[in-house]
């Protein structure tokens, strides 16, 4: 099966759990359900996200961890294990494993440091910049948008009230 065919097959297997998507990453693909990364495809092998609860189940099913060689030659393991072979046959077989992987991804996101959470969650859309013509015209709306708040009203110059000198 070619690279894109295998990715499509895996997305189809995960489809019953939500909106699926993929992105090229690590020389393979990262798979997402509803925007949450929960699986990897490396060298036509599907790896599911694991946590302490799902790892023993996958090990009993004969799954292997995803590992890679560091620059120093050491083997480093990530929190992903191969999907059981029988789960690769149909969405019905994959659903229990994919649910565990999705739960592990949700738990990992909850544990992530604040900076990582902010980038993983959707942020408020940026404010729209005013158009050049509106700003040049000096409209209140343009100044409000540009400054992020309503401008202070300009005060008209006051004529100093002159009091007659006291005698």
Helices and strands as residue ranges (DSSP letters): H 3-14, G 15-17, E 20-25, E 28-33, E 36-42, E 45-49, H 52-60, E 65-69, E 75-82, G 85-88, H 91-111, H 114-120, H 132-136, H 140-147
